[in-house]
Amino acid sequence: MAKNIIFYGPPGTGKTYNMQKLFSEYTDYKITDEEIKEIYTNYSQDWLLFALIILQSNTTMTAEEIINKTNSLGLNYNGYPSEQLTLHSLKDFKLVKHQQPRIFIEKDGKWYVDRLRLFEYDSEIGNKYIKSEKIDRRYDFVTFHQSFVYEDFIEGIRPVCNDFCNDEDDNREGNLNNIKYSIQDGIFKSLCKKAQDNPHKQYALFIDEINRGNIAEIFGELISLIETDKRKGQYCELETILPYSKKLFTVPSNLDIIGTMNSADKSIAGIDIALRRRFEFINRPCDYNCLEETIRTNGINPLDIDGINVIKLLRTLNLRLELLLDENHLIGHAYFIRVKNAEDIINVIRHKIVPLLEEYFFDDLQKIQLVFNDLDENGELRNNAIYNHRFLDVDKIMSFVGDYNIETKKVYNLNPDISIASIVKIYENWDV
């Protein structure tokens, strides 16, 4: 049965990252035994051997299945795969040395490779070990935006250059005789054809920022056909005649649609009700445990990074944002997930968090000072404030204002000298 899923949540909660991790479920690797043996002989890395064996299988494997495959390759491996798999996994982050690649994930006694982490560890790993022509991707990825339309998604009439239009001079603007128009498939229709031609394999369309497009316009009449019980072969199968090609069209049952949605951009309640009924919505909240575990895998104590407790910092910021706004306008853990020292944290505040808060509170910037605890109990600006303010006194700036009623104005700016004390004062003396 096909899946229609939308992951939603505040900015920085790993929605797109977790969606990318699903790519591996729709990817087949064509790796031969001879290639695995050659790579292991050249590099002698046990973790790499096991990763290639799992990728070759295009599924999950138990430790016993991995060692059996290793033995069948004649490599005479004398170790224990489970030890290496655990050493290079996130199952127990306290045991993992931060310089080790952490790419394996265990589920129900079986192991699989986190492809994103594999390529994060070595961006050239594909060029070294896996040839691009031997990777079969059973998915497509698209980002919705305001200019994205039905013709991009399903089908539409598009200009194309005639076969004889090869000369650059003949193809320049204005030479309309060399241009013809034809009906071309959009990304969704093209993927549907691939899925229909391979009914025993699962395909997926990944849509990032799905709520930033005009859903009703993009999906058109297909909004009904994507329901899982109305797919091809299902008991409520529906088909439609497409407006351009005039051909019958159904959505195959082996095609998943997986999207992400930033809940700060548009409230869930504002999403087209037709879309809500046809998708399963899965919330991706700020994950403090994930933040703590990931930082610890880098050999860093997240409760004391140069004197800053980054977990308490983020919890405090989010509690204040939930009080002033709502749960859709929090700060995700991904903003801090790569910090290693106080300077990294200060840069995240300066370059990521402040611009985000300026967007949240564009019409009331003083609330940013409340979030950062920049004002004392008397409402005066603290010496180590992150978000400063000053006054523009009309009497000191203008000698004459005529009939205009101009009042003294408060203007805000980011403190260029944010210190560790500026960060700590956000959460110290507050029990969160």
Beta strands, then each sheet from edge to edge (+ up, - down):
strand 1: 4-9
strand 2: 27-29
strand 3: 104-107
strand 4: 110-113
strand 5: 135-137
strand 6: 139-143
strand 7: 155-161
strand 8: 179-185
strand 9: 203-208
strand 10: 240-241
strand 11: 248-249
strand 12: 255-262
strand 13: 280-283
strand 14: 387-392
strand 15: 409-414
sheet 1: 6+ 9+ 12+ 1+ 13+
sheet 2: 2+ 5-
sheet 3: 3+ 4-
sheet 4: 7+ 8-
sheet 5: 10+ 11-
sheet 6: 14+ 15-
end
